Amino acid sequence: MSSQTNSLSKRDVVKCVIAGERPPYVPWSFSFTAEASEKLAEHFGPEWENSLGNHLLTLGNGVGFFDDVTTDIVRDVFGVEWDRSVDKDIGNVCNKLLPTPTLEGYTFPNPLDQRFFADIPERIAKYGDRYRVFSLGFSLYERAWTLRGMEDLMMDFHDNPDFVQELLTAIADYNIAQVQKALEYDIDGVYFGDDWGSQIGLQMGRRTWTKFIAPQLKRMYGAVRSAGKAVFIHSCGDVDELFDDLVALGLNCFNPFQPEVMDVFGLIEQYRGRLAFHGGLSTQQTLPFGTTDDVRAETRRLIAAGASGGYILSPAHAVEGDVPLANILAFIEEAQAQVTGHVLQTA
């Protein structure tokens, strides 16, 4: 273990990666769904999150806050209702707040709701060695379709473009107001969430994305970059055709980096120094269906690819409950072995 590994905080190591420099080791940050979290709590105890050694400290609340409507339905701060009878973490939208293409009669929630910021000082004090990112999910396109309905929004791109511009501008205004408040704290970046992709390409097509989405990203990313902070985006699916555009708009780090839909190893090399990646470990194949040896091999290959910089190790998405505990422990051990010098026997 080198003296540099000992001297740099987790925060510093991530800063190396974001700056395009070679880190002393590949940092990591893992997340888990409710079902997978229960497995880890049973294994490690109630403070299981501390056992991971994560390098990112997520602040704010990426999915927002919810009030119970019925046993399985909850309502978020925008008024969107989510059915959690199947998906226990977020749910499926089951109402439509904008049944017609107009914002008339709809009032956006308060972006400065204190609940998004109340625990930031406490969490920074407790986990001050980590790289701090304020999380803002459903940050544009996703928020638009949750309000309007996906099918109707897709039609609006063609039939009601002025309404779409008005809606996306209002959402971006909300986000920028929340970001500006978050920037009053000692944070390092902002982590936006907005899924644009499917398994075979963009959901709305590149021309539509460029016309409607990109200008608002420029505004949102600009608010972060002008403050000297880094921009992260979580966007599922096959979206690597946008990477050059995203870099030009100010993006620093991309997630989830799905190996089923993009060449993660080739892209790390291609974009090193221009764009960092967070993710890459298969949650569709290797983690749920592979052996423990498969998980270790893929994790080691990712670590090797990221050794020169530009990469934060993680599964490609929050780990689901269908992943065996042994496979979860395997990638945790391999990540930590970089620093401890040996694979931890946590099983």
C-alpha positions as CSV (number, residue, x, y, z in Angstrom):
1,M,0.0,0.0,0.0
2,S,1.6,3.3,-1.1
3,S,2.1,6.4,1.1
4,Q,-0.2,8.2,-1.4
5,T,-3.0,5.8,-0.7
6,N,-2.6,6.5,3.0
7,S,-2.4,10.3,2.7
8,L,-5.3,11.0,0.4
9,S,-8.9,11.1,1.8
10,K,-11.7,9.4,-0.1
11,R,-12.8,12.9,-1.2
12,D,-9.3,13.6,-2.7
13,V,-9.3,10.3,-4.5
14,V,-12.5,11.0,-6.3
15,K,-11.3,14.5,-7.1
16,C,-8.3,12.9,-8.9
17,V,-10.7,10.8,-11.0
18,I,-13.0,13.7,-11.9
19,A,-9.9,15.9,-12.8
20,G,-8.7,13.2,-15.2
21,E,-5.7,12.3,-13.0
22,R,-4.4,8.9,-12.0
23,P,-5.7,8.0,-8.6
24,P,-3.8,5.9,-6.0
25,Y,-6.5,3.3,-6.4
26,V,-10.0,3.1,-8.0
27,P,-12.6,4.6,-5.7
28,W,-16.0,3.0,-5.4
29,S,-19.5,3.9,-4.4
30,F,-22.3,1.2,-4.2
31,S,-26.1,1.6,-3.8
32,F,-28.8,-1.0,-3.1
33,T,-32.5,-1.4,-3.4
34,A,-34.6,-2.0,-0.3
35,E,-34.5,-5.7,-0.7
36,A,-30.8,-5.9,-1.2
37,S,-30.3,-3.5,1.8
38,E,-32.1,-5.9,4.0
39,K,-29.6,-8.6,3.1
40,L,-26.7,-6.4,4.0
41,A,-28.4,-5.2,7.3
42,E,-28.8,-8.9,8.3
43,H,-25.2,-9.6,7.4
44,F,-23.4,-6.5,8.7
45,G,-25.9,-5.2,11.2
46,P,-28.0,-2.0,11.2
47,E,-25.0,0.3,10.4
48,W,-24.2,-1.8,7.3
49,E,-23.7,1.2,5.1
50,N,-20.5,2.1,7.0
51,S,-19.1,-1.3,6.1
52,L,-19.0,-0.5,2.4
53,G,-16.3,2.1,2.4
54,N,-18.2,4.2,-0.2
55,H,-16.4,7.3,-1.6
56,L,-19.4,9.3,-2.5
57,L,-21.6,11.0,0.0
58,T,-25.1,11.5,-1.4
59,L,-26.9,14.6,0.0
60,G,-30.4,15.9,-0.6
61,N,-33.0,13.4,-1.7
62,G,-32.9,12.2,-5.3
63,V,-36.4,10.7,-5.4
64,G,-38.0,13.3,-3.1
65,F,-40.4,12.8,-0.3
66,F,-43.7,10.9,-0.2
67,D,-47.0,10.9,1.6
68,D,-49.1,7.8,1.9
69,V,-52.3,7.7,-0.1
70,T,-53.3,4.1,0.3
71,T,-51.6,0.9,1.4
72,D,-49.5,0.7,-1.9
73,I,-49.8,4.3,-3.3
74,V,-47.7,7.3,-2.3
75,R,-47.7,10.9,-3.5
76,D,-44.5,12.9,-4.1
77,V,-44.0,16.7,-3.6
78,F,-45.1,17.4,-7.2
79,G,-48.4,15.6,-6.6
80,V,-47.4,12.5,-8.7
81,E,-48.9,9.3,-7.3
82,W,-46.8,6.1,-7.4
83,D,-48.1,2.6,-7.1
84,R,-45.5,0.5,-5.1
85,S,-47.4,-2.7,-5.1
86,V,-44.7,-4.2,-7.3
87,D,-41.7,-1.8,-7.3
88,K,-41.1,-1.1,-3.6
89,D,-38.4,1.5,-4.1
90,I,-40.1,4.1,-6.4
91,G,-43.2,2.6,-8.0
92,N,-45.1,3.2,-11.2
93,V,-47.0,6.5,-11.9
94,C,-50.7,6.0,-11.6
95,N,-52.2,9.5,-12.1
96,K,-51.8,12.4,-14.6
97,L,-51.5,15.9,-13.3
98,L,-51.3,17.6,-16.7
99,P,-54.1,15.9,-18.7
100,T,-54.0,18.6,-21.4
101,P,-50.9,20.4,-22.8
102,T,-50.9,23.4,-20.5
103,L,-49.4,24.4,-17.1
104,E,-52.5,26.5,-16.3
105,G,-53.8,25.5,-12.9
106,Y,-50.7,23.6,-11.9
107,T,-48.4,25.0,-9.2
108,F,-44.8,23.7,-8.8
109,P,-43.7,22.7,-5.3
110,N,-41.2,24.8,-3.3
111,P,-37.7,23.9,-4.5
112,L,-36.3,25.2,-1.3
113,D,-38.3,22.9,0.9
114,Q,-36.1,22.5,4.0
115,R,-36.4,18.8,4.0
116,F,-34.0,18.6,1.1
117,F,-31.3,20.4,3.0
118,A,-31.9,19.8,6.7
119,D,-29.5,16.9,7.3
120,I,-26.7,18.2,5.0
121,P,-24.5,19.7,7.8
122,E,-24.9,16.6,10.0
123,R,-24.0,14.2,7.2
124,I,-21.0,16.2,6.1
125,A,-19.8,16.3,9.7
126,K,-20.3,12.5,10.0
127,Y,-18.9,11.5,6.6
128,G,-16.6,14.4,5.9
129,D,-13.9,12.3,4.2
130,R,-16.2,11.5,1.3
131,Y,-16.8,13.4,-1.9
132,R,-20.1,15.3,-1.5
133,V,-22.7,15.3,-4.2
134,F,-26.2,16.8,-3.9
135,S,-28.7,14.5,-5.6
136,L,-31.5,15.7,-7.8
137,G,-33.5,12.9,-9.5
138,F,-36.3,13.1,-12.1
139,S,-34.5,16.2,-13.1
140,L,-36.0,17.0,-16.5
141,Y,-37.4,14.6,-19.1
142,E,-38.5,12.2,-16.3
143,R,-40.2,14.9,-14.3
144,A,-42.0,16.0,-17.5
145,W,-43.4,12.6,-18.3
146,T,-44.4,11.9,-14.7
147,L,-46.5,15.0,-14.8
148,R,-47.9,14.7,-18.4
149,G,-47.7,11.0,-19.0
150,M,-45.0,9.4,-21.3
151,E,-47.2,8.8,-24.3
152,D,-48.7,12.2,-24.3
153,L,-45.3,13.9,-23.8
154,M,-43.9,12.0,-26.8
155,M,-46.8,13.3,-28.9
156,D,-46.3,16.8,-27.5
157,F,-42.7,16.8,-28.8
158,H,-44.3,16.8,-32.2
159,D,-47.7,18.4,-31.7
160,N,-47.2,20.9,-28.9
161,P,-43.5,21.9,-28.9
162,D,-44.2,25.3,-27.3
163,F,-45.8,23.6,-24.3
164,V,-42.9,21.2,-24.0
165,Q,-40.4,24.1,-24.0
166,E,-42.5,25.8,-21.3
167,L,-42.8,22.7,-19.2
168,L,-39.1,21.8,-19.4
169,T,-38.1,25.4,-18.7
170,A,-40.2,25.4,-15.6
171,I,-38.7,22.1,-14.4
172,A,-35.2,23.4,-15.0
173,D,-36.0,26.6,-13.1
174,Y,-37.1,24.5,-10.2
175,N,-33.9,22.4,-10.4
176,I,-31.6,25.5,-10.7
177,A,-33.2,27.1,-7.6
178,Q,-32.6,23.9,-5.6
179,V,-29.0,23.6,-6.9
180,Q,-28.3,27.2,-6.0
181,K,-29.4,26.5,-2.4
182,A,-27.3,23.3,-2.3
183,L,-24.3,25.3,-3.4
184,E,-24.4,27.2,-0.2
185,Y,-23.1,24.1,1.5
186,D,-19.6,22.6,1.2
187,I,-20.4,20.2,-1.6
188,D,-18.3,19.0,-4.5
189,G,-20.9,18.4,-7.2
190,V,-24.5,17.8,-8.2
191,Y,-25.8,14.4,-9.3
192,F,-28.7,14.7,-11.7
193,G,-30.9,11.8,-12.6
194,D,-32.8,11.6,-15.9
195,D,-33.3,8.4,-17.9
196,W,-33.2,9.1,-21.6
197,G,-32.3,5.6,-23.0
198,S,-33.7,2.2,-23.7
199,Q,-31.7,-0.9,-24.4
200,I,-31.5,0.0,-28.1
201,G,-31.0,3.8,-28.1
202,L,-32.6,7.0,-27.0
203,Q,-36.3,7.0,-26.1
204,M,-37.1,10.2,-28.0
205,G,-34.4,10.2,-30.7
206,R,-31.3,12.4,-30.9
207,R,-32.9,15.2,-32.8
208,T,-35.6,15.6,-30.3
209,W,-33.1,15.3,-27.4
210,T,-30.9,18.0,-29.0
211,K,-33.8,20.4,-29.5
212,F,-35.6,20.1,-26.2
213,I,-33.4,18.5,-23.6
214,A,-29.9,19.8,-24.4
215,P,-30.7,23.6,-23.9
216,Q,-32.1,23.0,-20.4
217,L,-29.1,20.8,-19.5
218,K,-26.8,23.6,-20.6
219,R,-28.6,25.9,-18.1
220,M,-28.6,23.4,-15.2
221,Y,-25.1,22.2,-15.8
222,G,-23.9,25.7,-16.2
223,A,-25.3,26.7,-12.8
224,V,-23.1,23.9,-11.2
225,R,-20.0,24.5,-13.3
226,S,-20.0,28.3,-12.8
227,A,-19.7,27.6,-9.1
228,G,-16.6,25.4,-9.7
229,K,-18.4,22.2,-8.9
230,A,-18.7,18.9,-10.9
231,V,-21.7,17.6,-12.8
232,F,-22.8,14.0,-12.6
233,I,-25.7,12.4,-14.5
234,H,-27.5,9.1,-14.0
235,S,-29.2,8.2,-17.3
236,C,-30.1,4.5,-17.9
237,G,-29.9,2.8,-21.3
238,D,-28.0,3.1,-24.5
239,V,-27.1,6.8,-24.6
240,D,-23.3,6.8,-25.4
241,E,-24.1,8.6,-28.7
242,L,-24.6,11.7,-26.5
243,F,-21.3,11.6,-24.7
244,D,-19.5,14.2,-26.8
245,D,-22.6,16.5,-26.5
246,L,-22.7,16.0,-22.7
247,V,-19.0,16.8,-22.3
248,A,-19.6,20.0,-24.3
249,L,-22.5,20.9,-22.0
250,G,-20.3,20.5,-19.0
251,L,-20.8,16.9,-17.8
252,N,-17.9,15.5,-15.6
253,C,-19.1,12.0,-14.7
254,F,-21.7,9.6,-16.3
255,N,-23.6,6.8,-14.6
256,P,-24.9,3.9,-14.7
257,F,-22.6,2.9,-17.6
258,Q,-24.4,-0.3,-18.5
259,P,-22.2,-3.0,-20.1
260,E,-25.1,-4.7,-21.8
261,V,-25.7,-1.6,-24.0
262,M,-22.2,0.0,-24.3
263,D,-18.5,-1.0,-24.5
264,V,-17.5,0.1,-21.0
265,F,-13.9,-0.8,-21.4
266,G,-13.5,1.0,-24.7
267,L,-15.3,4.1,-23.5
268,I,-13.1,4.4,-20.4
269,E,-10.1,4.6,-22.6
270,Q,-11.7,6.8,-25.2
271,Y,-13.0,9.4,-22.8
272,R,-10.3,9.3,-20.1
273,G,-9.4,12.9,-19.2
274,R,-12.6,14.3,-20.7
275,L,-15.4,12.3,-19.0
276,A,-15.3,10.0,-15.9
277,F,-17.7,7.0,-15.4
278,H,-19.5,5.6,-12.4
279,G,-20.9,2.1,-12.7
280,G,-20.1,-0.6,-15.2
281,L,-20.6,-3.9,-13.2
282,S,-23.4,-5.8,-14.8
283,T,-26.7,-5.8,-12.8
284,Q,-28.6,-7.5,-15.6
285,Q,-26.3,-10.6,-16.0
286,T,-23.2,-11.0,-13.9
287,L,-24.5,-10.0,-10.4
288,P,-27.8,-11.9,-10.4
289,F,-26.8,-14.9,-12.6
290,G,-23.0,-15.2,-12.4
291,T,-21.0,-17.2,-9.9
292,T,-19.0,-15.5,-7.2
293,D,-15.9,-16.1,-9.3
294,D,-17.6,-14.4,-12.3
295,V,-18.3,-11.3,-10.1
296,R,-14.7,-11.2,-8.8
297,A,-13.3,-11.5,-12.3
298,E,-15.5,-8.7,-13.8
299,T,-14.8,-6.5,-10.8
300,R,-11.0,-7.0,-11.1
301,R,-11.2,-6.2,-14.8
302,L,-13.0,-3.0,-14.2
303,I,-10.5,-2.0,-11.5
304,A,-7.7,-2.7,-13.9
305,A,-9.4,-0.5,-16.6
306,G,-9.9,2.3,-14.2
307,A,-6.4,2.2,-12.7
308,S,-5.2,5.1,-14.9
309,G,-8.2,7.3,-13.9
310,G,-11.6,8.2,-15.2
311,Y,-13.6,5.6,-13.3
312,I,-15.5,5.1,-10.0
313,L,-16.3,1.4,-9.4
314,S,-19.9,0.4,-9.0
315,P,-22.6,-1.9,-10.2
316,A,-24.4,-0.4,-13.1
317,H,-27.5,0.3,-11.0
318,A,-28.7,0.0,-7.4
319,V,-28.2,-3.7,-6.7
320,E,-31.5,-5.6,-6.7
321,G,-32.8,-8.1,-4.3
322,D,-32.3,-11.0,-6.8
323,V,-28.5,-10.8,-6.4
324,P,-27.1,-13.4,-4.0
325,L,-25.4,-12.1,-0.9
326,A,-22.2,-13.9,-1.8
327,N,-22.0,-12.0,-5.1
328,I,-22.6,-8.7,-3.3
329,L,-19.9,-9.4,-0.8
330,A,-17.5,-10.4,-3.6
331,F,-17.4,-7.0,-5.3
332,I,-17.3,-5.2,-2.0
333,E,-14.3,-7.3,-1.0
334,E,-12.5,-6.8,-4.3
335,A,-12.9,-3.0,-4.1
336,Q,-11.7,-2.9,-0.5
337,A,-8.7,-5.2,-1.3
338,Q,-7.2,-2.3,-3.2
339,V,-6.6,-0.5,0.0
340,T,-6.3,-3.3,2.6
341,G,-3.9,-5.3,0.3
342,H,-5.9,-8.5,0.7
343,V,-9.5,-9.7,0.0
344,L,-11.6,-9.2,3.2
345,Q,-13.3,-12.3,4.4
346,T,-16.7,-10.9,5.2
347,A,-18.8,-14.0,4.5
